[in-house]
Amino acid sequence: MFAVVLLSTLAVPFAPVLSEPGADGWTIGRGAYFSVVDFSDDAGLPAGGLRIEFRPADGGYTATLTEQTNSRWGLNTALPFQPEGARWCWRAYHRNVLGEEGPPSAEQCFRTDWTPPISPRVDAGTLVSTGRVVLPYSPGSDALSGVQGYFLRVSPVGLDDFSSFNLDLSLANPFETYLGEGAWEVWLEARDNAWNLPDLPLGPKPVVVVMADRSLPQPAPPVFEQTVTNGYGTTITWDAGIPNAEFWVVSFCNLDAGCVWRDGINGRPASRSPEAWVQLEDEGSMVARVAVVRGGVVGPWSAPSQAVKLDRTAPAAPQGLSLVPLAARTGPLTLSWSPVPDDFVGPVSVVVEETAADGGIASFMVDAGSSMVSLSRGDGRWRYRALARDLAQNESDWTAAVTATLDSTGPSAQPPLVTASAADGGARVTITWSTPVDALSTVTSIDLQERLEDGGSSVVSVSGNATQRFVGPGRWRWAIRGTDALGNVGAFSAESAPVDVGAVVGVGPSIATDALTLQCGRPAVVQLMGAGDAPRVWQLINGPMGAAVSPDGVFTWVVPERTRGTQTVTVSLTNAVGTVEEEIQVTVTCADAGVESGRDASVEMDAGVDAGAVDAGVADAGALDGGVERRELVVGCGCGASDDASGLLLALTLFAMRPTRRGTHRPSSG
């Protein structure tokens, strides 16, 4: 009996799904692995097989592979008919047991690559420490699919016994690896994206690396971070390139104290930076040495380091700080001091602090060996002080400050305010002002400018804050200026408001006294005689040292001992009409005896003389029409004759009216 099984379906299988789709341009080698999800059709019939179609990227499907399997893990097959570097696409179909074939899957494309890449060339290695080596290399290449990673191959020299390490493209260049003692062959093999590998023992020529032995070398001497310090510690550094170092130890000593070595840092791990902070104590020249510890064994000590000098003693302050000039119109200023001797670690520099006119403070350093500096500065008061600083940065105390004044500007004319007012019919003018101001120097003199509109101007020296001037007709203005102690002359101030003076009518001044006789060694007080409209003002123009004339005409002079002969005194008399000048002959005599001790020579008016006539200087004021009376005053000591009660002889000789010899009536213009 035969059993007949009939299979019938009206449905075809579904399209397969490619479970691992590759991106367009996926590269494969000689063997291609295609991953397809295998499943039955919608009628439940089992899968009968898988058909794969291939086509060139630019053509139709030309090849077919059929795999009669139910495997859902895919298909691994070789494509020997595909030329290298070609681009191909593929798709898959499912069949059921009845041979019915479903629709195709989505298409995938790939590129073939059957050639192994060119491996990198490893250059000679650099020994870093025992077991650790640094290897640079020239990267490999692959024309079709690109390098995907490397295999590191290491083998003892002469033995075909290599170890392999899979490395990706993140491998550093140069890269590091760890090897034991002995000689090693080291090389790299590249793999491409199609997983093509060179056939061993192909590849570049191996590099032979001979490792150092494990003996403990003597390290290089450490180096101090600084050569001079004033602190209690400093940093030393050293070369850490000692293979298989585990710890470092540091020792130091003071050369100036016999160099007894003392431990500084014990057991500093080699994994930390090769530096240590060393505690310093006594002043002197400190040196240090280092040794490596490996396996509990302390290696040989290095040679001593260069010395670091420990100095905490401050140098002496600069002596004799001076500034020249202390006052001047312009600079430069020269700041100098006595040379500062070297101290323990010398040489010593000088730090100068400058306080400017605006209060700003700055400092600068003058190199060791210099003991002066030239400074170009502008107007102002400049203050300086200095200190000494040695190489260890120890600093002395500041010196006392010195100050200089530079002033190239005259006193300010502002305010000062100048005012003028007229009196006595307008001819006598009183001028007042506020004193000019100088910010840096002292105002030593004041000039008064007197200007007649539509006329000339003149400048006279004045003092105080007021003066009187006798002027002629016209419109007058006044201004002042100051001169400071450095000789700077300021600008004239703004002028005063104008003062209008009309024509002056009256009797001009005249001087009656033209001769005096005085006794040597005695003080003299003489009232000079003058005439003209009041008020009248006397002034000494020229005379012997110590002589003076008051504004009301009193002549005073302490006649020196042993002074004989005739001298000339020039005086002026001014009123509203004008000014006259006269020379007075002063005759000084000396007698041997008869002078009463302590008696002053003076002039006493004779009781028979009309005081009013003397004040006027004339018997009849109306007769002074171009002429004056001459009076001669003789002041004697009565030597060899009998003295009157006053001890003075006053001889007044009245002369007839005659023309004035030297006096002229003129308006005063200063």
C-alpha positions, 0 to 999 in steps of 0.5 A: 500500500502506498501512501500518497501525500499531496501538498498544495498551496496557493501562496508563495514564500515571503521575501527574505530579509537580509539581517546584516545589510552592509552599507553601499561599498561594503568590501569582502574578501575571497569568501563572502558571508551572506546573512539571510533570515530563513522562514516558511511561506504563508501556507506553512510549508517548510523552506526548500532552499535559497537562491542568490543572484549577483550582478555587476553594479552597472549591469543586470544579474548574470550569476546565480548561486543556489543553496539547498538548506533551511539554515537561518544563519546564512550562506558562506560562499567563495566568489572566484568568478569576481574580479578584484576591485569590482563592485557587485550587488546581490539579492536573495529568494526563498523557495518552499518544498514545492519549488515555489519561489517568493519575491526577492529581498532588498538589494545589497552591494559590495566590493571585492578585495583579495590582496593583503595590505602593506604592513607598517615598517617599525623603526628602531626602538628607544629604551625607556626603562627595563622592559619598556620600549618606545617604537615609532613606525611608518603606517601601512596602506591598502589600496582597495579597502583600507587598513582596519588594524594591526597585529603586533608580533614579538619574538625572541631573536633567533626563535620562531616563537612569536606572540600576537596582539590585536591592535586597532587604528588608535595605536599611538605613533610611536607606540610602547610595549613591555618586553623582558630582558634580552633581544627581541624581534618586533614587527607589525602586520596590517589587516584590511577591511576585508580581513586580508592578512599577510601570510606568515612569515611574510611582512616587513623585516623585523626590528631587533631591540636589545634591552639593557641589563638590570644593574643599577646605574648612577643617576645624573646629578640633580639640579636645584630650581634656583641658585640663590634663595632666602627661603627655608627650602627649595626644589631640586629636579633630576633625570628620571630615565633610569630603567625599572626605578621603584623609588628615589632617595635624596640627600643634601649637605652644607658645603660651608659647614663641612658637608655632613650628608643628611637624608632629605626625601626617602622613598619617593615613588618613581611614578611621581615627577622627578623632583623634591622639596629640600628643607634648608636650615643654616645659611651657606652653599647647599648641595644635593645628590640622588640615588635609585632604589630597585628591589630594595637595593639602593643604587650608587649616589649621583655626583653632587648637584650645583650649589644653591646658596641660602642667604637670609641676611639683608644688605645695608641700605644705600648711604648718602642718598642725594638729589641734584639739583634740589630746585631748578627750572629744568632737569635732569635730576641726578640721584646718587648714593655711595656704592653698596658693598656685596653681601654674602651672595652679592652683588647688590642692586638698588631699588629706587621708589619715586613719588611723582608730583601727582602722588603716583608711586613707581619703582625701578631697579638700578643694576649692581655696580651703579651708584647714580641714575639720571632722571628726566622729569617735568615740573613738580616736586619729585620724592625719592628713596632707595633700598638695597636688594641682593641676589637672594631677594633680601632687602634693606630698610628704605633710606630717608627720602630726598625731594627736588622741585622742578619749576619752569613756569612763572607765578600765576597771574590769576587771580590776582585782582588789580584795582586802582582809585584816584585821589587829590584831584585824580593825580595820585592813584592808589593801586592794590592787588592780590599776590600772584601764586606759584605752586612750586616756588616762592614769589620773590618780586612783583612788577607793576605795569603802568600803561597810558592809553594812546601812550607808552607803558612802563614797569616798576618794581613794587612790594606788598599789596598796594602802592601809590602813583602820581600820574599826569592827565589821561586814561591809565591802567595797571597790571602786575606779574610775579617772579619766583625764586627760580627766576621764572617770570609770570605773565601780566595779570588782567589790567585794572579798570581804567582810571581817568586823570584830568589836567593837574594845575598847581605848584610842582615839587622843589627840593631846598636842601642841597648840602649836609655836614655830618660827624663820623661815627655818629647816627644822623637824623635830618629833616630834608626841606622841600616845597610844592603842593601837598601831599609830597612824597620823598624817595632815596634814589642813590646814596651810601650804604645804610642811608635811607629817606622816609616818605616824609623826608627824614634822612637817616644814616649811621656814619661809619667810623673813620669816614671822611670827605664828601659823598653824593646823595640823590633824592626825589620829591613827588606831588600831583604835579610832577617829580624832581630829583636833586643831588645833596652833597654830604660832607663828613668830618672827624674831630679829635675831641669835644664830642659828647658820648651818646649824643645824636647829630640832628637838626633842630629848627631855630625858634626864629624861623617861621615853621609855616615858611619852612614847611612851604620852603618859601617866604612867599608861595606865589613867588615860586614861579620857576625858582626855589630857595636854597637852604644849606643844613650843617650838622656838626658836633661842635668840635673845638667850640662851645656847644649849645644845649642841643649839641648841634649847630643849625645854619640856615642860609637863605639865598635870593630867588634864582632859577632851579638848577636841577629840578624839573616839573614832570608827570610821573610815569613810573 
